[in-house]
Amino acid sequence: MKAISCREIIKSFGEPPLVILKSLSFDIEYGEFVGVTGRSGSGKSTLLYSVSGLDKINSGTVHISGKDVHSMGEKETHEFRNRKFGFVFQFHYLLPEISALENILMPARKIREEKNRRKKAVEFMEEFEISHCRNKLPSQMSGGEMQRTAIARSLIMEPEFLFADEPTGNLDTENGEKVMNILKRVNTSYGTTILMVTHEPDFAAMASRQIHLIDGTIDYDSSGRKK
């Protein structure tokens, strides 16, 4: 069984429909780190949202750990996503009124596992070099510190899958490299399967595999499949 298996994904917006993803098919193995690249408007983020189930697709199938993510009921989808997925976006989306540590623990609080995950949250803060931000509000932190906090939050439930949409998009080169090194460590140390969208060729090259999109189709897949 593949970690992620996508078949003939079609996604369009509007009326008349503008087709963004055009019958995309590919598989991702457990433990792979896949970077999705392409020009603005090529469908990169739409692909990530469609695979993770954040966006509904028009047709096709997406199976993650053997489950069809687009045929589940709302409750099952929510539970599956909370247990198995982590998300990192270009903007950190931290809650402004609570500390960095509390932000990291927020996913655990939602399912009443905050106490059990507190030690792990502190370990992540040490690993990601943000221990000094433990009691700081987001407004008291730098952009890089906030993004590393957001990554720790995405990992607090130890997800099997991490979906990252331009995780370095708002950072300078130094902080971008720090974030990428964290993602590489998460992939190698924890075996987390990562699907990452990026417009940065150097950062995409840090992934173990690249999928390049042109106008909603797969132009190149470094796993060996030329589309």
N, CA, C and O of each residue as an XYZ file, in Angstrom:
908
protein
N       0.837     -1.200      0.000
C       0.000      0.000      0.000
C       0.872      1.249      0.000
O       1.831      1.350      0.765
N       0.534      2.185     -0.851
C       1.261      3.439     -0.933
C       0.814      4.382      0.188
O      -0.309      4.292      0.685
N       1.718      5.287      0.574
C       1.338      6.304      1.551
C       0.237      7.193      0.981
O      -0.790      7.424      1.619
N       0.474      7.687     -0.236
C      -0.491      8.530     -0.942
C      -0.609      8.021     -2.373
O       0.400      7.815     -3.047
N      -1.819      7.823     -2.828
C      -2.055      7.364     -4.197
C      -3.127      8.240     -4.833
O      -4.277      8.243     -4.393
N      -2.751      8.975     -5.860
C      -3.663      9.900     -6.551
C      -3.916      9.404     -7.968
O      -2.981      9.043     -8.682
N      -5.175      9.388     -8.368
C      -5.528      8.920     -9.697
C      -6.482      9.906    -10.374
O      -7.580     10.173     -9.888
N      -6.032     10.432    -11.501
C      -6.855     11.257    -12.390
C      -7.540     12.419    -11.651
O      -8.731     12.668    -11.837
N      -6.771     13.121    -10.816
C      -7.336     14.250    -10.074
C      -7.648     15.412    -11.027
O      -6.780     15.892    -11.758
N      -8.893     15.839    -10.995
C      -9.304     17.036    -11.726
C      -9.888     18.021    -10.723
O     -10.752     17.673     -9.918
N      -9.399     19.258    -10.789
C      -9.909     20.303     -9.912
C     -10.112     21.574    -10.719
O      -9.206     22.048    -11.404
N     -11.322     22.115    -10.625
C     -11.622     23.365    -11.331
C     -12.299     24.330    -10.388
O     -12.828     23.939     -9.348
N     -12.278     25.605    -10.765
C     -12.930     26.662     -9.999
C     -13.801     27.481    -10.939
O     -13.489     27.642    -12.119
N     -14.903     27.999    -10.392
C     -15.699     28.994    -11.113
C     -16.659     28.422    -12.137
O     -16.746     27.213    -12.348
N     -17.379     29.346    -12.768
C     -18.368     29.011    -13.795
C     -18.343     30.089    -14.873
O     -18.677     31.234    -14.569
N     -17.967     29.791    -16.108
C     -17.559     28.456    -16.583
C     -16.283     28.002    -15.885
O     -15.462     28.828    -15.486
N     -16.116     26.689    -15.738
C     -15.012     26.179    -14.931
C     -13.640     26.467    -15.527
O     -13.406     26.297    -16.723
N     -12.744     26.907    -14.653
C     -11.333     27.035    -14.997
C     -10.628     25.824    -14.396
O     -10.533     25.698    -13.175
N     -10.139     24.945    -15.243
C      -9.521     23.701    -14.783
C      -8.086     23.987    -14.336
O      -7.256     24.443    -15.122
N      -7.814     23.711    -13.064
C      -6.490     23.979    -12.493
C      -5.625     22.717    -12.509
O      -4.457     22.771    -12.897
N      -6.187     21.595    -12.095
C      -5.477     20.311    -12.117
C      -6.098     19.426    -13.181
O      -7.313     19.227    -13.203
N      -5.264     18.894    -14.063
C      -5.747     18.208    -15.260
C      -5.358     16.733    -15.246
O      -4.342     16.333    -15.815
N      -6.199     15.932    -14.578
C      -6.032     14.468    -14.561
C      -4.655     14.044    -14.053
O      -3.933     13.316    -14.734
N      -4.301     14.497    -12.866
C      -3.002     14.157    -12.287
C      -3.037     12.804    -11.591
O      -3.964     12.503    -10.839
N      -2.020     11.995    -11.849
C      -1.885     10.692    -11.197
C      -0.444     10.505    -10.730
O       0.494     10.717    -11.499
N      -0.267     10.109     -9.471
C       1.074      9.808     -8.948
C       0.924      9.112     -7.604
O      -0.136      9.164     -6.981
N       1.992      8.461     -7.164
C       2.048      7.802     -5.863
C       3.190      8.384     -5.050
O       4.193      8.832     -5.604
N       3.035      8.375     -3.743
C       4.097      8.763     -2.820
C       4.288      7.626     -1.825
O       3.328      7.125     -1.239
N       5.543      7.228     -1.646
C       5.853      6.142     -0.713
C       5.944      6.683      0.714
O       6.167      7.875      0.924
N       5.769      5.795      1.685
C       5.959      6.187      3.078
C       7.397      6.674      3.285
O       8.350      6.044      2.826
N       7.534      7.793      3.974
C       8.848      8.331      4.294
C       9.466      9.184      3.212
O      10.589      9.658      3.386
N       8.778      9.403      2.095
C       9.311     10.276      1.053
C       9.141     11.749      1.437
O       8.230     12.119      2.178
N      10.031     12.559      0.918
C       9.959     14.009      1.056
C       9.850     14.543     -0.376
O      10.827     14.548     -1.125
N       8.653     14.987     -0.737
C       8.375     15.389     -2.114
C       8.194     16.897     -2.181
O       7.356     17.461     -1.477
N       8.980     17.546     -3.028
C       8.840     18.971     -3.274
C       8.079     19.212     -4.564
O       8.438     18.671     -5.610
N       7.025     20.024     -4.497
C       6.231     20.361     -5.680
C       6.614     21.763     -6.130
O       6.516     22.721     -5.363
N       7.046     21.875     -7.373
C       7.509     23.149     -7.906
C       6.705     23.528     -9.151
O       5.935     22.730     -9.686
N       6.907     24.759     -9.588
C       6.208     25.262    -10.772
C       5.982     26.754    -10.633
O       6.074     27.309     -9.538
N       5.689     27.393    -11.739
C       5.428     28.821    -11.723
C       4.150     29.139    -10.945
O       3.335     28.256    -10.678
N       3.993     30.409    -10.589
C       2.749     30.867     -9.979
C       1.595     30.557    -10.930
O       1.658     30.864    -12.120
N       0.531     29.938    -10.384
C      -0.610     29.585    -11.207
C      -0.540     28.213    -11.840
O      -1.446     27.813    -12.572
N       0.545     27.482    -11.558
C       0.701     26.155    -12.166
C      -0.144     25.089    -11.477
O      -0.337     24.001    -12.019
N      -0.656     25.405    -10.263
C      -1.503     24.454     -9.546
C      -0.855     23.830     -8.329
O      -1.393     22.875     -7.770
N       0.299     24.350     -7.900
C       1.036     23.736     -6.794
C       0.210     23.663     -5.508
O       0.008     22.585     -4.949
N      -0.264     24.823     -5.048
C      -1.013     24.851     -3.783
C      -2.345     24.128     -3.918
O      -2.788     23.460     -2.984
N      -2.979     24.257     -5.069
C      -4.238     23.545     -5.302
C      -4.025     22.043     -5.187
O      -4.870     21.328     -4.647
N      -2.892     21.566     -5.697
C      -2.582     20.142     -5.586
C      -2.440     19.734     -4.128
O      -2.989     18.713     -3.714
N      -1.713     20.520     -3.349
C      -1.521     20.182     -1.937
C      -2.854     20.163     -1.192
O      -3.117     19.252     -0.407
N      -3.689     21.164     -1.437
C      -4.985     21.219     -0.757
C      -5.900     20.088     -1.215
O      -6.686     19.570     -0.422
N      -5.807     19.703     -2.468
C      -6.641     18.621     -2.998
C      -6.208     17.268     -2.445
O      -7.049     16.437     -2.101
N      -4.893     17.045     -2.359
C      -4.389     15.774     -1.828
C      -4.716     15.631     -0.345
O      -5.083     14.550      0.115
N      -4.581     16.725      0.399
C      -4.806     16.667      1.849
C      -6.282     16.703      2.226
O      -6.628     16.507      3.391
N      -7.157     16.953      1.251
C      -8.590     16.997      1.519
C      -9.097     18.340      1.981
O     -10.281     18.473      2.291
N      -8.223     19.359      2.037
C      -8.690     20.693      2.419
C      -9.580     21.290      1.326
O     -10.488     22.069      1.614
N      -9.313     20.919      0.071
C     -10.180     21.285     -1.057
C     -10.821     20.026     -1.617
O     -10.172     18.983     -1.711
N     -12.078     20.119     -1.986
C     -12.746     19.010     -2.665
C     -12.312     18.970     -4.122
O     -12.102     20.016     -4.737
N     -12.175     17.777     -4.677
C     -11.819     17.645     -6.083
C     -13.081     17.413     -6.905
O     -14.103     16.981     -6.373
N     -13.006     17.699     -8.197
C     -14.152     17.498     -9.082
C     -14.305     16.037     -9.482
O     -15.416     15.514     -9.572
N     -13.175     15.395     -9.718
C     -13.198     13.962    -10.021
C     -11.832     13.368     -9.765
O     -10.848     14.086     -9.586
N     -11.784     12.039     -9.750
C     -10.558     11.333     -9.427
C     -10.590     10.822     -7.998
O     -11.598     10.961     -7.306
N      -9.493     10.234     -7.559
C      -9.414      9.686     -6.200
C      -8.084     10.033     -5.550
O      -7.055     10.159     -6.213
N      -8.138     10.184     -4.234
C      -6.934     10.354     -3.423
C      -7.035      9.377     -2.254
O      -7.934      9.491     -1.421
N      -6.121      8.425     -2.195
C      -6.062      7.485     -1.085
C      -4.827      7.775     -0.239
O      -3.715      7.855     -0.760
N      -5.028      7.932      1.060
C      -3.930      8.125      2.001
C      -4.024      7.019      3.045
O      -5.043      6.868      3.720
N      -2.949      6.252      3.165
C      -2.963      5.058      4.031
C      -4.157      4.160      3.691
O      -4.759      3.552      4.575
N      -4.484      4.089      2.423
C      -5.568      3.225      1.965
C      -6.960      3.802      2.091
O      -7.928      3.177      1.657
N      -7.084      4.987      2.677
C      -8.391      5.624      2.876
C      -8.655      6.660      1.785
O      -7.789      7.477      1.472
N      -9.850      6.620      1.212
C     -10.253      7.609      0.222
C     -10.661      8.888      0.956
O     -11.740      8.960      1.544
N      -9.788      9.889      0.916
C     -10.010     11.082      1.750
C     -11.197     11.921      1.277
O     -11.695     12.760      2.027
N     -11.652     11.705      0.046
C     -12.762     12.505     -0.468
C     -14.112     11.788     -0.399
O     -15.121     12.303     -0.879
N     -14.119     10.602      0.201
C     -15.399      9.900      0.349
C     -15.796      9.713      1.811
O     -16.828      9.108      2.103
N     -14.981     10.228      2.727
C     -15.302     10.125      4.152
C     -16.378     11.129      4.543
O     -16.565     12.154      3.888
N     -17.068     10.814      5.609
C     -17.988     11.770      6.203
C     -17.209     12.844      6.936
O     -16.009     12.700      7.171
N     -17.888     13.917      7.296
C     -17.224     15.072      7.912
C     -16.521     14.708      9.213
O     -15.383     15.120      9.439
N     -17.184     13.943     10.067
C     -16.607     13.569     11.364
C     -15.377     12.688     11.176
O     -14.356     12.892     11.832
N     -15.477     11.703     10.275
C     -14.354     10.799     10.026
C     -13.171     11.555      9.422
O     -12.018     11.309      9.776
N     -13.471     12.476      8.507
C     -12.424     13.287      7.891
C     -11.688     14.104      8.935
O     -10.458     14.163      8.934
N     -12.444     14.737      9.829
C     -11.858     15.578     10.872
C     -10.946     14.751     11.785
O      -9.835     15.172     12.105
N     -11.419     13.585     12.196
C     -10.646     12.727     13.090
C      -9.387     12.201     12.391
O      -8.305     12.183     12.977
N      -9.540     11.774     11.134
C      -8.413     11.246     10.350
C      -7.333     12.311     10.173
O      -6.141     12.043     10.321
N      -7.777     13.517      9.855
C      -6.845     14.622      9.623
C      -6.130     15.001     10.924
O      -4.921     15.234     10.918
N      -6.858     15.064     12.020
C      -6.249     15.437     13.304
C      -5.199     14.436     13.755
O      -4.178     14.809     14.334
N      -5.459     13.156     13.484
C      -4.569     12.103     13.952
C      -3.362     11.876     13.044
O      -2.283     11.521     13.518
N      -3.545     12.079     11.744
C      -2.518     11.675     10.791
C      -1.800     12.822     10.080
O      -0.694     12.629      9.575
N      -2.410     14.020     10.031
C      -1.866     15.112      9.233
C      -1.328     16.241     10.096
O      -1.849     16.536     11.171
N      -0.268     16.864      9.592
C       0.185     18.140     10.106
C       0.237     19.111      8.941
O       0.492     18.705      7.807
N      -0.002     20.389      9.207
C      -0.014     21.408      8.155
C       0.897     22.571      8.542
O       0.886     23.041      9.680
N       1.679     23.020      7.572
C       2.488     24.233      7.722
C       2.200     25.122      6.523
O       2.280     24.678      5.378
N       1.866     26.373      6.791
C       1.516     27.292      5.715
C       2.541     28.420      5.628
O       3.424     28.540      6.478
N       2.411     29.243      4.590
C       3.315     30.377      4.418
C       3.192     31.345      5.586
O       4.187     31.915      6.032
N       1.963     31.532      6.083
C       1.716     32.352      7.258
C       1.534     31.422      8.452
O       0.898     30.374      8.339
N       2.085     31.801      9.574
C       2.157     30.886     10.721
C       0.807     30.631     11.387
O       0.600     29.560     11.957
N      -0.117     31.594     11.327
C      -1.454     31.453     11.932
C      -1.399     31.070     13.410
O      -2.189     30.247     13.873
N      -0.473     31.661     14.140
C      -0.448     31.453     15.588
C      -1.532     32.302     16.239
O      -1.865     33.381     15.749
N      -2.076     31.809     17.341
C      -3.061     32.592     18.091
C      -2.316     33.686     18.846
O      -1.408     33.376     19.617
N      -2.668     34.959     18.651
C      -1.865     36.064     19.184
C      -1.918     36.223     20.693
O      -1.032     36.841     21.285
N      -2.948     35.673     21.319
C      -3.140     35.950     22.738
C      -2.535     34.897     23.661
O      -2.631     35.021     24.882
N      -1.912     33.863     23.096
C      -1.321     32.815     23.945
C       0.153     32.632     23.590
O       0.603     33.042     22.520
N       0.894     32.011     24.504
C       2.346     31.869     24.350
C       2.709     30.868     23.261
O       1.859     30.140     22.748
N       3.995     30.852     22.923
C       4.493     29.901     21.924
C       4.213     28.465     22.357
O       3.742     27.657     21.557
N       4.498     28.144     23.612
C       4.255     26.784     24.101
C       2.773     26.426     23.997
O       2.432     25.328     23.557
N       1.903     27.329     24.393
C       0.459     27.067     24.318
C      -0.007     26.905     22.877
O      -0.890     26.095     22.597
N       0.587     27.677     21.956
C       0.251     27.523     20.543
C       0.640     26.135     20.038
O      -0.120     25.496     19.310
N       1.817     25.679     20.427
C       2.270     24.349     20.000
C       1.316     23.267     20.491
O       1.052     22.290     19.789
N       0.809     23.450     21.691
C      -0.051     22.440     22.308
C      -1.514     22.518     21.866
O      -2.320     21.672     22.254
N      -1.863     23.514     21.066
C      -3.262     23.723     20.705
C      -3.923     22.490     20.057
O      -5.046     22.159     20.437
N      -3.287     21.800     19.104
C      -3.936     20.612     18.531
C      -4.207     19.523     19.574
O      -5.210     18.812     19.496
N      -3.299     19.400     20.553
C      -3.478     18.407     21.616
C      -4.598     18.819     22.560
O      -5.344     17.975     23.057
N      -4.711     20.126     22.806
C      -5.778     20.618     23.683
C      -7.155     20.298     23.115
O      -8.088     19.979     23.852
N      -7.264     20.387     21.804
C      -8.564     20.142     21.158
C      -9.089     18.748     21.437
O     -10.301     18.538     21.488
N      -8.185     17.788     21.620
C      -8.643     16.409     21.892
C      -8.225     15.957     23.294
O      -8.118     14.763     23.572
N      -7.993     16.936     24.165
C      -7.734     16.707     25.579
C      -6.506     15.835     25.825
O      -6.516     14.953     26.684
N      -5.444     16.097     25.054
C      -4.185     15.381     25.256
C      -3.045     16.340     25.589
O      -1.870     15.989     25.489
N      -3.415     17.555     25.987
C      -2.416     18.582     26.242
C      -1.392     18.137     27.290
O      -0.192     18.332     27.099
N      -1.846     17.553     28.374
C      -0.947     17.137     29.456
C       0.047     16.089     28.964
O       1.232     16.139     29.293
N      -0.450     15.146     28.175
C       0.402     14.066     27.676
C       1.438     14.546     26.671
O       2.484     13.919     26.507
N       1.153     15.660     25.996
C       2.034     16.133     24.926
C       2.965     17.275     25.357
O       3.795     17.732     24.571
N       2.825     17.725     26.589
C       3.607     18.884     27.033
C       5.112     18.609     26.968
O       5.873     19.467     26.521
N       5.540     17.453     27.398
C       6.964     17.112     27.366
C       7.480     17.141     25.933
O       8.578     17.632     25.670
N       6.681     16.610     25.009
C       7.076     16.592     23.601
C       7.188     18.014     23.057
O       8.097     18.319     22.285
N       6.263     18.876     23.460
C       6.300     20.274     23.006
C       7.584     20.958     23.447
O       8.202     21.691     22.674
N       7.988     20.718     24.697
C       9.225     21.305     25.215
C      10.426     20.753     24.456
O      11.368     21.490     24.165
N      10.400     19.458     24.133
C      11.494     18.847     23.360
C      11.602     19.474     21.973
O      12.703     19.737     21.488
N      10.452     19.713     21.339
C      10.464     20.355     20.022
C      11.053     21.772     20.112
O      11.820     22.194     19.248
N      10.683     22.483     21.160
C      11.205     23.841     21.319
C      12.727     23.832     21.459
O      13.410     24.706     20.927
N      13.246     22.850     22.170
C      14.699     22.727     22.304
C      15.331     22.355     20.954
O      16.338     22.936     20.550
N      14.726     21.380     20.268
C      15.268     20.903     18.997
C      15.266     22.001     17.934
O      16.185     22.098     17.121
N      14.208     22.833     17.953
C      14.067     23.877     16.937
C      14.632     25.227     17.392
O      14.439     26.248     16.730
N      15.334     25.215     18.535
C      16.027     26.394     19.057
C      15.089     27.579     19.306
O      15.381     28.718     18.942
N      13.961     27.272     19.936
C      13.018     28.327     20.308
C      12.613     28.220     21.780
O      11.566     28.734     22.175
N      13.435     27.560     22.587
C      13.120     27.425     24.018
C      12.966     28.784     24.690
O      12.170     28.944     25.615
N      13.741     29.765     24.212
C      13.672     31.102     24.800
C      12.340     31.799     24.507
O      12.037     32.841     25.087
N      11.551     31.218     23.605
C      10.242     31.798     23.259
C       9.092     31.144     24.015
O       7.925     31.456     23.774
N       9.420     30.252     24.915
C       8.399     29.443     25.589
C       7.210     30.272     26.081
O       6.058     29.899     25.857
N       7.483     31.380     26.744
C       6.413     32.187     27.329
C       6.126     33.472     26.557
O       5.380     34.332     27.024
N       6.725     33.594     25.374
C       6.509     34.794     24.571
C       5.225     34.695     23.755
O       4.833     33.615     23.314
N       4.581     35.839     23.565
C       3.463     35.922     22.632
C       4.023     36.038     21.218
O       5.168     36.459     21.048
N       3.242     35.675     20.197
C       3.732     35.809     18.821
C       4.248     37.205     18.483
O       5.212     37.348     17.731
N       3.610     38.232     19.036
C       4.036     39.609     18.748
C       5.426     39.923     19.283
O       6.031     40.924     18.899
N       5.939     39.062     20.176
C       7.261     39.266     20.765
C       8.324     38.391     20.094
O       9.462     38.324     20.558
N       7.947     37.722     19.002
C       8.841     36.778     18.329
C       9.159     37.251     16.919
O       8.410     38.031     16.330
N      10.285     36.769     16.381
C      10.655     37.078     15.003
C       9.867     36.178     14.040
O       9.220     35.218     14.458
N       9.936     36.505     12.754
C       9.250     35.693     11.759
C       9.732     34.253     11.745
O       8.936     33.320     11.640
N      11.039     34.081     11.850
C      11.592     32.727     11.869
C      11.167     31.954     13.104
O      10.863     30.763     13.024
N      11.145     32.630     14.247
C      10.711     31.968     15.487
C       9.244     31.561     15.408
O       8.866     30.477     15.853
N       8.425     32.436     14.841
C       7.002     32.102     14.708
C       6.796     30.911     13.780
O       5.962     30.048     14.058
N       7.549     30.853     12.675
C       7.380     29.735     11.749
C       7.872     28.426     12.351
O       7.269     27.378     12.123
N       8.956     28.472     13.113
C       9.425     27.258     13.786
C       8.425     26.805     14.854
O       8.247     25.608     15.081
N       7.782     27.765     15.502
C       6.714     27.421     16.447
C       5.554     26.746     15.718
O       4.988     25.767     16.205
N       5.210     27.275     14.552
C       4.123     26.696     13.759
C       4.455     25.271     13.310
O       3.575     24.413     13.257
N       5.723     25.024     12.990
C       6.124     23.666     12.604
C       6.017     22.731     13.801
O       5.532     21.607     13.675
N       6.471     23.194     14.963
C       6.338     22.375     16.172
C       4.874     22.055     16.451
O       4.540     20.932     16.829
N       4.002     23.044     16.265
C       2.556     22.814     16.443
C       2.056     21.743     15.481
O       1.257     20.887     15.861
N       2.524     21.790     14.236
C       2.057     20.821     13.233
C       2.511     19.402     13.554
O       1.924     18.434     13.071
N       3.556     19.280     14.368
C       4.132     17.965     14.649
C       3.752     17.413     16.024
O       4.102     16.279     16.348
N       3.049     18.192     16.827
C       2.831     17.818     18.218
C       2.041     16.513     18.359
O       2.201     15.796     19.347
N       1.197     16.204     17.381
C       0.443     14.946     17.434
C       1.181     13.815     16.709
O       0.624     12.745     16.466
N       2.449     14.080     16.372
C       3.301     13.102     15.676
C       2.610     12.525     14.439
O       2.405     11.315     14.341
N       2.257     13.397     13.503
C       1.514     12.941     12.321
C       2.386     12.098     11.393
O       3.610     12.230     11.366
N       1.728     11.241     10.645
C       2.432     10.450      9.629
C       2.737     11.300      8.394
O       3.702     11.050      7.673
N       1.886     12.317      8.166
C       1.985     13.112      6.950
C       2.064     14.594      7.304
O       1.320     15.092      8.150
N       2.990     15.286      6.631
C       3.108     16.726      6.816
C       2.929     17.401      5.461
O       3.627     17.088      4.497
N       1.981     18.330      5.407
C       1.707     19.096      4.192
C       2.192     20.527      4.423
O       1.718     21.209      5.332
N       3.128     20.972      3.607
C       3.735     22.293      3.797
C       3.546     23.127      2.536
O       3.989     22.734      1.457
N       2.890     24.276      2.672
C       2.626     25.160      1.542
C       3.488     26.409      1.665
O       3.200     27.294      2.470
N       4.544     26.476      0.865
C       5.480     27.617      0.886
C       5.927     27.934      2.329
O       5.774     29.067      2.784
N       6.473     26.947      3.040
C       6.813     27.180      4.456
C       7.907     28.213      4.678
O       8.061     28.734      5.783
N       8.675     28.512      3.615
C       9.742     29.510      3.740
C       9.392     30.817      3.026
O      10.226     31.719      2.940
N       8.170     30.922      2.517
C       7.790     32.031      1.647
C       7.908     33.409      2.265
O       8.124     34.386      1.547
N       7.770     33.516      3.589
C       7.828     34.822      4.251
C       9.116     35.041      5.025
O       9.210     35.954      5.844
N      10.117     34.191      4.760
C      11.340     34.246      5.554
C      12.536     34.672      4.716
O      12.564     34.488      3.499
N      13.517     35.245      5.395
C      14.772     35.537      4.699
C      15.537     34.231      4.488
O      15.132     33.177      4.977
N      16.644     34.315      3.756
C      17.371     33.102      3.374
C      17.836     32.304      4.579
O      17.710     31.079      4.596
N      18.375     32.985      5.593
C      18.887     32.287      6.770
C      17.791     31.518      7.494
O      17.961     30.345      7.825
N      16.663     32.187      7.738
C      15.567     31.513      8.432
C      14.905     30.459      7.552
O      14.426     29.439      8.048
N      14.879     30.708      6.250
C      14.361     29.704      5.325
C      15.172     28.421      5.380
O      14.620     27.321      5.356
N      16.478     28.573      5.454
C      17.348     27.402      5.550
C      17.134     26.660      6.874
O      17.164     25.430      6.914
N      16.919     27.413      7.950
C      16.641     26.776      9.244
C      15.371     25.937      9.173
O      15.333     24.809      9.665
N      14.333     26.496      8.558
C      13.069     25.768      8.428
C      13.256     24.517      7.577
O      12.751     23.449      7.923
N      13.976     24.642      6.470
C      14.203     23.488      5.603
C      15.012     22.407      6.307
O      14.743     21.218      6.136
N      15.991     22.810      7.092
C      16.778     21.818      7.841
C      15.918     21.094      8.870
O      16.109     19.903      9.117
N      14.969     21.816      9.470
C      14.031     21.180     10.402
C      13.179     20.147      9.664
O      13.001     19.026     10.139
N      12.655     20.533      8.502
C      11.816     19.599      7.735
C      12.609     18.360      7.322
O      12.095     17.243      7.370
N      13.861     18.562      6.917
C      14.699     17.414      6.564
C      14.898     16.499      7.764
O      14.838     15.276      7.634
N      15.138     17.094      8.940
C      15.341     16.310     10.154
C      14.090     15.536     10.523
O      14.156     14.368     10.909
N      12.946     16.204     10.400
C      11.665     15.551     10.711
C      11.459     14.349      9.787
O      11.010     13.288     10.222
N      11.787     14.528      8.526
C      11.640     13.449      7.543
C      12.558     12.272      7.855
O      12.125     11.120      7.834
N      13.819     12.560      8.141
C      14.775     11.471      8.354
C      14.670     10.856      9.747
O      14.797      9.642      9.902
N      14.438     11.691     10.760
C      14.423     11.186     12.142
C      13.120     10.498     12.512
O      13.121      9.485     13.211
N      11.999     11.057     12.036
C      10.691     10.527     12.411
C      10.030      9.723     11.297
O       9.002      9.084     11.522
N      10.611      9.750     10.100
C      10.018      9.029      8.975
C       8.732      9.650      8.469
O       7.936      8.986      7.805
N       8.522     10.932      8.780
C       7.302     11.623      8.354
C       7.301     11.804      6.840
O       8.287     12.257      6.257
N       6.192     11.447      6.216
C       6.018     11.655      4.776
C       5.651     13.119      4.560
O       4.688     13.613      5.147
N       6.422     13.816      3.712
C       6.226     15.253      3.534
C       5.908     15.577      2.081
O       6.592     15.123      1.164
N       4.862     16.369      1.889
C       4.543     16.955      0.583
C       4.648     18.464      0.755
O       3.878     19.068      1.501
N       5.608     19.067      0.060
C       5.904     20.490      0.255
C       5.833     21.241     -1.064
O       6.427     20.829     -2.060
N       5.105     22.341     -1.060
C       5.066     23.263     -2.193
C       6.097     24.348     -1.969
O       6.165     24.922     -0.882
N       6.902     24.637     -2.979
C       7.873     25.728     -2.866
C       8.175     26.313     -4.237
O       8.124     25.615     -5.250
N       8.492     27.614     -4.256
C       8.930     28.258     -5.491
C      10.442     28.438     -5.505
O      11.002     29.006     -6.443
N      11.100     27.946     -4.450
C      12.545     28.103     -4.310
C      13.260     26.837     -4.814
O      13.178     25.794     -4.166
N      13.957     26.913     -5.958
C      14.639     25.728     -6.501
C      15.637     25.096     -5.527
O      15.733     23.871     -5.447
N      16.381     25.929     -4.786
C      17.382     25.393     -3.860
C      16.715     24.601     -2.740
O      17.228     23.566     -2.316
N      15.584     25.085     -2.269
C      14.882     24.365     -1.203
C      14.208     23.111     -1.749
O      14.177     22.082     -1.074
N      13.670     23.187     -2.956
C      13.065     22.002     -3.574
C      14.103     20.899     -3.733
O      13.789     19.716     -3.601
N      15.345     21.296     -4.019
C      16.421     20.325     -4.213
C      16.773     19.582     -2.922
O      17.417     18.534     -2.968
N      16.355     20.117     -1.773
C      16.614     19.452     -0.502
C      15.650     18.306     -0.255
O      15.891     17.469      0.615
N      14.561     18.258     -1.010
C      13.623     17.134     -0.918
C      14.225     15.926     -1.622
O      15.123     16.068     -2.453
N      13.737     14.753     -1.293
C      14.266     13.538     -1.911
C      13.687     13.300     -3.308
O      14.189     12.469     -4.065
N      12.629     14.036     -3.636
C      11.968     13.872     -4.933
C      11.296     15.188     -5.301
O      10.810     15.913     -4.434
N      11.274     15.489     -6.608
C      10.618     16.705     -7.066
C       9.557     16.378     -8.117
O       9.765     15.551     -9.004
N       8.413     17.055     -7.986
C       7.366     17.012     -9.007
C       7.184     18.436     -9.505
O       6.862     19.338     -8.731
N       7.390     18.634    -10.801
C       7.283     19.968    -11.388
C       6.007     20.068    -12.211
O       5.748     19.246    -13.090
N       5.215     21.093    -11.907
C       3.947     21.297    -12.614
C       4.062     22.412    -13.643
O       4.725     23.424    -13.417
N       3.409     22.207    -14.766
C       3.204     23.266    -15.755
C       1.737     23.249    -16.147
O       1.241     22.256    -16.679
N       1.039     24.355    -15.881
C      -0.374     24.499    -16.268
C      -1.233     23.308    -15.842
O      -2.027     22.789    -16.626
N      -1.061     22.881    -14.579
C      -1.918     21.845    -14.028
C      -1.611     20.435    -14.459
O      -2.409     19.530    -14.215
N      -0.462     20.218    -15.101
C      -0.040     18.870    -15.464
C       1.356     18.620    -14.913
O       2.105     19.561    -14.649
N       1.701     17.354    -14.740
C       3.033     17.001    -14.256
C       3.996     16.996    -15.432
O       3.925     16.139    -16.313
N       4.895     17.969    -15.427
C       5.900     18.063    -16.484
C       7.059     17.123    -16.214
O       7.613     16.514    -17.129
N       7.419     17.015    -14.928
C       8.579     16.194    -14.563
C       8.411     15.658    -13.172
O       7.980     16.358    -12.256
N       8.767     14.372    -13.029
C       8.743     13.713    -11.720
C      10.088     13.015    -11.565
O      10.396     12.084    -12.309
N      10.887     13.458    -10.606
C      12.248     12.932    -10.490
C      12.309     11.482    -10.013
O      13.385     10.886     -9.953
N      11.135     10.913     -9.672
C      11.118      9.478     -9.366
C      11.369      8.657    -10.627
O      11.590      7.448    -10.556
N      11.333      9.327    -11.790
C      11.629      8.632    -13.030
C      10.513      8.651    -14.048
O      10.671      8.169    -15.170
N       9.370      9.215    -13.649
C       8.237      9.226    -14.572
C       8.153     10.589    -15.267
O       7.883     11.600    -14.619
N       8.377     10.616    -16.539
C       8.255     11.843    -17.321
C       6.845     11.905    -17.870
O       6.387     10.959    -18.511
N       6.133     13.031    -17.623
C       4.732     13.128    -18.034
C       4.613     13.939    -19.309
O       3.508     14.134    -19.816
